[in-house]
Amino acid sequence: MFDQMNEQLQKSLKPLTDLAAVNAKALEQLASQQSNLFSTLLNDGVEFTQGLSEKKDVNAVVEAQKTYLEGMQEKIVAATKESYDVISEAQEKAGEVLKVAAEDAQSAVASK
């Protein structure tokens, strides 16, 4: 009897553990992406700052700044798209988990 109750409890908690796994994976991917983005932007900023000392006139500084900002914008947009993809994928997987859980619950109620 105890084994049956334990099995039933584990079966009922499976959707929660599946959702936790989906969320943990998404969080791990997002953290990695944000860390990479931060490192890249920091390195680019250092390179830009070091390059400014080599510029001889204002036009060269403005052009270097324009190039730096355009590159930064491209990287941020790409990171945003990647983050959106990760979140969308996690949302789809969570939806599937909840759909299966609802179907299982519905069939369990119907069989009783």
N, C-alpha and C positions, 0 to 999 in steps of 0.2 A: 504494500500500500504506500509506504514511504517512497519507494522507487518510482511508483507511478505519479505521485504528487511532484516529486523532484523533476521528473521528465516533463510533466505538464508545465511546471514553472519555467524550465529552461526553454521549452518551445514557445511559451508566451513572451519571454524576454528576448528571443532571437531578433525580432525586428529592431529592438532598441540597440542591441549590440551591433547589428548591421549598420544602422544609422550612425552610431558612434564611429564605426570604422570608416564610413564614407566621409564623415566630417573631419576625422583625424587626418585622412589622406589628403583631403582638399586643403586643410590648414597647413600641412607640411609642405605641399606644393606652393601655396601662396607665400609662406614664409621664405622658402628658398628663392622664389622669384623676386621678392622684395629685397632680400639680402643681396642678390646679384645686381639688381637695379641700383641699390644704394652704393655698392662698391664701384660699379661702372661710373655712376655720376660723380662720385668722389674723385676717382682717378682722372676722369675727364676734366674736372674742375682744377685739379692740381696741374695737369698738363697745360690747360688754358692759361692759368696764372703764370706758370713758368715761361710760356711762350710770349706773354705780354712784354717781358723785359727785353725781348729781341726786336720788338716793333719800334720803328724809328719815327713814324708820324701818326697823326690822329686817324687818317683814313685806314691805315693798316690795322690799328687797334679796333676800329669800328667793324672792319671786315672780319677780323678774327672773332670778335664778339658775336657777330651775326652767324658765322659758321658754327660756333660753339652752341649757341642757343637753338639753332635749327637741328643740330645733332641731338641735343638734349630733348627737344620736343619729339623727335622721331623715336627715341628710346623710351620715353614715357608713354607715348601712344602704343608702341609695341607691347610694353609691359601691361598696359591697361587691357589690351585685347587678349593677352595670354591669361590674365587674371579672370577676365570675363568668361573665357573658355573653361577654365578650371571650375569656376562657380556654376556655370551652366551644366557641366558634366555632373557635378556633385548633386545639383538639383534634380537632374534626370534620374540618377541612381536612387536618390532618396524617394522620389516619386514611385519608382518601381518597387522599392522595398515596402512602402506604405500600401501600394496596390496589392501586392502579394499578401501582406499581413491582413488587409481587409477581406480579401478573398478567403484566406484560411479561417478567419474568424467567422465569416458568413457561412462557410461550409460546416464549421464545428457547431454552430447554432442550429443549422438546418438538420444535421444528423442527430440531434438530441430530441 
